[in-house]
Amino acid sequence: MSDTTTQINFKKDDETYSILENTLREGALKMLQQALEIEIQQFLDKHSSKVDENGHREIVRNGYHPARDIVTGIGQFSVKAPRVDDRKLPTTEERFTSKILPKYMRKIPTVDNLLPVLYLKGISSNGFQDGLTSILGEGAKGLSASNIVRLKKSWETDYDSWSKRSLEGKEYEYIWVDGIHFNIRLEDERSCILVILGADKDGNKELIAVEDGFRESELSWREMLESLKIRGLVTPPKLAIGDGALGFWKALSKVYPSTKRQRCWVHKTANILDKMPKKVQLKAKSLIHEMYMAETEENARGAYKHFVNVYESKYPRAVNCLTKDEDDLFSFYGFPGIHWIHIRTTNPIESTFATVRLRTKRTKGCGSRLATLTMVWKLCCEAEKRWYRLRGSELINNVIRGDFFKDGILKEVA
């Protein structure tokens, strides 16, 4: 590689990333490379008139800095940033420092991501500046405590408007729900955050609602669902996906009684195995896996009956955990097969909060209800930018029309 080209090597795993994903990443890295080259060239051009007695430029390129790994939203890559020999610049003039790639940067986070996480982890507003500086570097010092307070207030205003927005004309064919318990400063340790995500008629995943609730109670969920209905969400979702929280299912039957139910298989698997000794969990897990990964509902129910026959006498509590929700475990077979990967679990919500959810005691020093809700909402909004469209989104029109699917395959009505 020539001495005038920024050296960037993307650390990719061919088994992890598709050809398309790698192409997109490489394209982004080329843009970064070009930006760094333009930046350094602009600095050299600015000082091109500075020459010695022999007419040679005093401010010149000087190879590269040592390689360093940078973690970004598109993956990790190694950068050898260009270096300038500007020692002959007068002390009154600023030396070259890349604004694009600051000297000590190792990660490329965003303030929109970091502030909510810091808050939910229990750091006070006065401690944000130190926390951000340690992560983002010296450039974060411009975020004073007063600036952060103003930023939080503006987010609170945005959340308040968002939570009251009109939903006229909106329609969500699938919704995912969960009650999220954080290691955060809630005013009541029995409270949690209730979250609803939805897939619209085009297959796009969208954040629908974020509210606080009392132990995922029926009343809390019903208030949330009634609010959506009052604000215009009058068309019932075709399918709701959630865990075993009875409060939601009772509320759903009263607000959107025609919506079908799908229990999350990840939660169900964990709940069943928790009632069995470790020595049999591996085998039991493989049998559960056969139920929800079967290609037909008939085969799935066959695996279901086999599990019951094998374990009912020795582990009745585990089997009861499975059988009590039989009607809600196999609903996904009546929807397009290409959608199954999306609708068998509550993974869209789980993955969104994986980095901050901790089912432990609340943080000392409670924050306000609105501030906490705002920070959770802000994290959701940032995560929403990375949500993928549903596979097979063109089949959602069939779901809207109520077309009949058997084992994931569209069937013509005679």
N, C-alpha and C positions, 0 to 999 in steps of 0.2 A: 504494500500500500504506500502511495506516495506521501511525502511529508506535508502535503497541503490538503489531506483528506482526514477528517475526523474519524477515528477508529472506534467503531461500535460493533460489538458482537452480541447478537441476541441468543440467550440461553434457552433453546427450545427443546422440547421433548416430542419427537415425532409420534410417539405412542399416545401422547396426551392431546396434542393440538391437531386439528384437521388442516388440510392443505389451505383451505380458505382462511382459517384463523391465522396461520403462519404468514400468509400473504398480506393480510391486514396489518399484522404486527411489523413485518418488514417494511411495509409502506410507511407506517408511522415513524419507524426508526430513520428511514431515509429523510423524512421531513425534519426530524430533530438534527440529523447530520447537516442538512442544508442550512438550518437556522443557526447552528453553531459556527459554520463556516462564514456565513454572511455577517454574523456578529463580530467575529474577530477581524474580518476583512474591513469592516466599517471602522474599527479602531485603528487599523494600520493605515487606512486611507486618510483618516483624520490627522495622523502625524507623519504623513508622507514627506512633508516639507522639511522635516528634521533630518539633516544629513551632516556627515563629518567633513573634514578638510579634503577628503578624497572623493566626495560626492556619494558615499555609501550611506544608506539609510541607517539611522541609529535605533529605530524601533522596528524590530523584525520578528518573524516567526521563529520559535525555538523548540521545535519538536512537540512532544506531548507530556502531559502529566502522567504519573503512574495510573494504570488501569484501576477502576473501582466499579463495584457492582451497584447498580441502581434498581430498586424495586419500584415498579409502577403499576398502574391499573391494567396494563397490557402485558404484564409479565416482568421477568428480571433480565437485565442485559448488562454487559460490561462496556464501559466507556473509557476511552483514552482521550480526554478533552485536550484541545490544542493549547499550546502555551506560547506566551509572548515574552521576548526579552525587552523590557521597558525600563531597565535600570537607569538609563540615561535621561529619563524624564525628570524635569525639575520637580522638586518636592511640592511645589504649589499645584501641580497637575495630578489628576487622579490616575492611578495605575489601572491596568486592565483586570477586571473581574467579571466573569460571565454572569449576566443576569438570568440567563436561561438555565444554567446548570451551576448553581452556587458551589463554592469550594468544598464544603463539608456535607453536601446533600447526599444521602444514601437512599432515601425513600421519597416518593412524591405523593404525599397525602394532600387532603384539602381541608381548609378550615371548617367547611360545612360538614365534613365527616368527624373531625377531631373534637370540636366543641361539644357536640352532644355526648360523645363517648366519655370525655373528661367529666362532664356534669354527672352522667349516670354512674360513673365510678366514684363519685363523692367529692370531687375537687371543687372548691368554692371558686367564685368568680375572681377573687383576688389571686388565686393560685393558677389561673389559666395561663397567664403570661409566661411564668416559669415553665409550665408544662409544655406549652407550644414552642417555646424557645429551645427546649431540650430535644424536641422532635423535628421542628422545621428549621432550626438554626437561628442565627442572630437576626435574620430578616423578620422574624416574628415579633421583635420588640416593638414594632409599630402598632401592634395590637395591645393597646393599654387596657387596664381594667375598665376604665370608663367606656372605651370603644366597644369592649366585649359586652358590657351591660346594655349598651344601645343596640348592639346586634341581636342580643337575646330578646330584647323588647320588640324589635321589629319582627323577629320570628314568631313571637307570641301573638302579635297582631295578625300575621299571615295565617297562623294556625287557627285562630278564632274565626277568621273569614272563611277559611277552607272547611272547617267543621260545620259551618252553617250554609254552605253553598247549595244552590239548586241542583237537583238531580233529575229535572224534567227531561224526558226523552232518553234517559240512560237505561240500559238493559244489560245485565250480566248473566251469562248462561251458567257459569260456574262461579262459586264463591268458596274461598278457603277461610276458615276462622280459627282463632286460637286465643287463649288467655295467657299472656306472657308475664311471668314472674321474674323481675330483675333484682339484682343486688343494688337497688337504688333507694333514694330518700323519699319514699312515699309517706304521706301524712298518716296513713293507717296501714299497718303491716299486713292486714287482711285484704288490702286492695291489690289489684293487678291491672295490667293494661290489656284491654280487649281490642283485637285487630281483625279487620275484614279486608281481604283482597278479592278481586274479581277478574274474570276474563270476559271482555266485551264481545260484541257480535263479529268483530274483526280478529278475535283471538289475542288481543293485546291485554296483558296483565296490568291491572290498575289498583292503586290503593283506594279503598272506598271509605273506611272509617277507622279512627283511632280514638278510643275513649277509655276512661278508667272505670273499673267495676269492683263490686264487692264479692270476692271469692268466686268469680264466674257464675254468679247466681242467675236464676231465671229472670228475676226482675231487672238486673243490670243488662242482660242480653236483650230482653224485650224492649226496654227503653231505647236501646241502640237501634234495633231493627225498626221500631215504630218511627224513630226519627228519620231513618232513611225513607220510609214509606211516605211520611208527611212531606218530605222535601222533594218527592217526585218519583221515587223508585217503586213504582206500582206493579211492574211486571215481575212476577216471582222468578228467582233463579231456577234453572232446570235441576241443578244438583248442588248440594252443600257438602263440603268436605271438612271434617273436624275430628277431634279426639273424643274421648268418652265423657266430656263435661255435660252432665245431664241438663244443666241450666240452659245451655244454648238450644239443645234439641227440643226441650219443652217450649221455649220461646218461639222457635221456628215454626212449630206446629200451629201456633196461634196467629202468627203474623203472615207467614207464607206457607199455608198448610199443603199446597200442591208440590212443593219442592221436595225432590227425592234426597235421600241421605246416603252418604258414604263415610264410613268410619275409617280413620287413618290407619293403614296397616302397620306403619312403623310404631305408632303408639300401642296398637293392639298387640303386636309381637312382644314389645318390651313388657307390657303388663302381664301377658301370659307367662313369659319366661321368669318373671320375678316371683312367680308362685311355684316354681319348680326347682329342684336341686341342680347345682351346677353340672353334675355328672351326666345329666340327661338333656341339658339345654341345647347342646350342639345338634343332636339328633332332632329334638323337638323343633328347633328353629328351621331345619331343612324341610320338615313336614309342613310347617306354616308357610314357608316360601313356596312350596308346591301349590298351595291354595290360591294365592293371589298372582302367581306367575303362570298359571295354567292358561292354555289358549282358549278353552271353552269353559262355560259356567258348569257344565256337567262334570268335567274333570276336576274343577275346583271344589265342587261339593263332594265329589268322591274322596278327594284328599282330606276334606273337612271331616267326613264321616270316619275315615281311617284314623285320624288324629284322636277323635272322640273315643273310638273303640280301644285304641292302644293305651290311652292315659286316664280314662274316666275312673277306673277303680282305684288307682294309686294316687292320682293328683286331681281330685274333684274340683278343687278351687281353681286350678288352671283351666280345666275344661269348661267350667261354668263361665269363666271370664270370656271364653271364646263363644260359647253357645248363646249367651244372653243377648248378643248383638248380631245374631246370624242374619236377620233380615236386612241389616244395614252394611254388611261386609261385602256383598257381591253386586251392589248396584252398578258398579262401573261397567259390568258386562253388557249393559243396555245402552252404552254410549260408544262412539267411534273408537276402534281399537288403537288408532294412532294417538288418541288422547289419554289412554290409560296411564302412561308414564307420568302425566300431570295430575290425574284425579284420584289415584290410589292412596296418596299421602298428603299431608299438609306441608310438604317440603318447601314450597315457596315462602311460607312464613318462617319455618324453622331455620332455613339457610340465611334469611335476612337478619335474624337476631342472634345467630350462633356466636358472634364475637363478643356480645355484651350480656347475654342472658345467663344468670347464675341463680339457681333456686336456693338461695341462702337467706340469712337474715338481712334486714334492710340496713343501709348505710347510716351511720350516726349523723345527726344533724339534718333533719328533714328539710327538703325544699318545698316550694309551693306546688300545688296540684297542677296549675297551668304550666309552670316551667318544666315540670317533668313530662307532661303530655307533649309539650312543644318539642322537647329534645327527642323523644321517641318518634314523633311524627317526622322530624327533620331527618333522622336516620332512615326512616322508611322512604322518604322522598329521594334520598341519595341512592338507596338500594334500588328504587324503582327504575332509575336510569339504566340499570344493568339487567333488568328482567327481559327474558326472551319471549318472543311471541310463541303462542301455542303451535306445536306441530300440527299439520293438517287443519289449519285454520279455516280452509274453505268448507270443511264439513260442519262448521258451526251453524251454517244456514239450515242444514238438515235437522240439527238439534233444535233450532228455533221453531221449525215447522212441526216438530214432534214426530219426525219420521222414525220408523221402527228399526232398531239395531239389535241383532242377535249375535252374541259373542263378538261384538265389535264390528260386525259386518252389516252394511245397510241392506235391508230386505225390502223388496218390492211388495206393495200391498195389492192383492188380487182384486 
